[in-house]
């Protein structure tokens, strides 16, 4: 009896793990045959907005609330979204993919790979003239 309960509990645990893994994968349709798959979203603290951190990346969900993870942190952060697109069967993607951000909570910049796509005019603090 105990072994059967243990097996049932293990089955439920595996089912929950599989559901959690599936729930974190985000898929955005491009057309009826092609999709963008978001593989991961992570964030890292940074001392420089010009250089991507090499270490310290943590998986996050968006929207992200820093104070839940980094108590009293008031520095900068990088976010990394890893994604791929996939088309079914022999279909090809013959149109551009559009990337859009609803908002940035503060000043920021957006890169695709290493290329700067956009930067807020308030990203750099102004230097004092005194």
PLY file of the C-alpha trace (Angstrom):
ply
format ascii 1.0
element vertex 130
property float x
property float y
property float z
element edge 129
property int vertex1
property int vertex2
end_header
0.00 0.00 0.00
2.78 2.44 0.93
4.67 1.58 -2.25
1.53 2.27 -4.35
1.02 5.66 -2.64
4.68 6.50 -3.20
4.41 5.59 -6.92
1.24 7.67 -7.26
2.93 10.64 -5.54
5.97 10.29 -7.80
3.68 10.23 -10.84
1.95 13.43 -9.72
5.34 15.09 -9.09
6.56 14.15 -12.58
3.33 15.44 -14.09
3.73 18.76 -12.25
7.36 19.07 -13.41
6.35 18.38 -17.00
3.50 20.91 -16.77
5.83 23.56 -15.28
8.35 22.98 -18.08
5.61 23.25 -20.71
4.07 26.32 -19.05
7.37 28.23 -19.22
7.78 27.74 -22.97
6.17 30.63 -24.82
5.15 30.31 -28.46
4.14 33.23 -30.68
2.57 32.41 -34.06
3.99 34.20 -37.10
1.59 32.63 -39.58
-0.33 29.36 -39.85
2.90 27.35 -40.38
5.63 29.23 -38.47
6.14 30.12 -34.80
8.65 31.89 -32.59
9.62 29.83 -29.55
10.97 31.74 -26.52
13.53 29.35 -25.03
14.57 31.34 -21.98
14.42 34.75 -20.32
17.16 35.71 -17.90
18.52 38.76 -16.13
21.85 39.79 -14.60
23.04 42.75 -12.55
25.48 45.06 -14.32
27.90 47.83 -13.54
27.88 48.98 -17.18
25.06 49.31 -19.68
27.64 49.03 -22.50
28.99 45.58 -21.65
26.92 42.40 -21.35
27.59 40.53 -18.08
29.48 37.25 -18.43
28.18 35.74 -15.19
25.29 36.06 -12.76
22.41 35.30 -15.16
19.19 34.17 -13.43
16.04 32.84 -15.09
13.14 35.30 -14.73
9.61 35.79 -15.95
8.42 39.05 -17.43
7.33 41.44 -16.15
10.18 41.20 -13.66
10.13 42.80 -10.20
13.74 43.25 -9.07
12.95 43.79 -5.39
11.56 40.28 -5.08
14.95 38.85 -6.10
17.50 41.63 -5.46
16.52 43.37 -2.21
17.50 47.08 -2.16
19.38 46.86 -5.48
19.39 50.12 -7.42
21.93 49.44 -10.17
21.42 48.37 -13.76
20.38 45.05 -15.25
20.59 43.24 -18.55
17.80 40.99 -19.81
18.44 38.21 -22.31
15.65 36.57 -24.30
16.76 33.49 -26.22
14.41 32.48 -29.00
14.21 30.60 -32.27
11.69 30.37 -35.05
10.40 27.17 -36.56
8.25 26.38 -39.59
6.31 23.13 -40.06
7.09 20.70 -42.85
8.65 22.32 -45.91
7.29 25.79 -45.24
9.65 28.74 -45.21
9.47 32.09 -43.56
9.46 34.62 -46.40
8.48 37.73 -44.47
10.20 39.71 -41.70
9.51 39.02 -38.03
8.44 42.01 -35.94
9.76 42.46 -32.40
7.92 44.84 -30.08
8.30 45.97 -26.48
5.24 47.33 -24.70
7.32 49.46 -22.34
10.55 49.84 -20.41
10.11 50.88 -16.81
13.19 53.11 -16.93
15.91 54.10 -19.39
17.24 51.23 -21.49
18.56 49.88 -24.77
17.54 46.97 -27.02
20.07 44.77 -28.83
19.57 41.97 -31.34
22.62 39.76 -30.94
25.37 42.42 -30.64
23.61 45.10 -32.73
22.00 48.09 -31.01
18.42 48.49 -32.26
17.27 51.30 -29.98
18.46 53.27 -26.93
16.61 55.64 -24.64
17.84 59.21 -24.68
17.98 59.02 -20.86
20.26 55.98 -20.74
23.36 58.08 -19.99
23.37 60.34 -16.98
24.21 63.93 -17.87
27.58 65.19 -16.75
27.69 68.19 -14.43
29.13 71.35 -16.01
30.37 72.84 -12.72
0 1
1 2
2 3
3 4
4 5
5 6
6 7
7 8
8 9
9 10
10 11
11 12
12 13
13 14
14 15
15 16
16 17
17 18
18 19
19 20
20 21
21 22
22 23
23 24
24 25
25 26
26 27
27 28
28 29
29 30
30 31
31 32
32 33
33 34
34 35
35 36
36 37
37 38
38 39
39 40
40 41
41 42
42 43
43 44
44 45
45 46
46 47
47 48
48 49
49 50
50 51
51 52
52 53
53 54
54 55
55 56
56 57
57 58
58 59
59 60
60 61
61 62
62 63
63 64
64 65
65 66
66 67
67 68
68 69
69 70
70 71
71 72
72 73
73 74
74 75
75 76
76 77
77 78
78 79
79 80
80 81
81 82
82 83
83 84
84 85
85 86
86 87
87 88
88 89
89 90
90 91
91 92
92 93
93 94
94 95
95 96
96 97
97 98
98 99
99 100
100 101
101 102
102 103
103 104
104 105
105 106
106 107
107 108
108 109
109 110
110 111
111 112
112 113
113 114
114 115
115 116
116 117
117 118
118 119
119 120
120 121
121 122
122 123
123 124
124 125
125 126
126 127
127 128
128 129
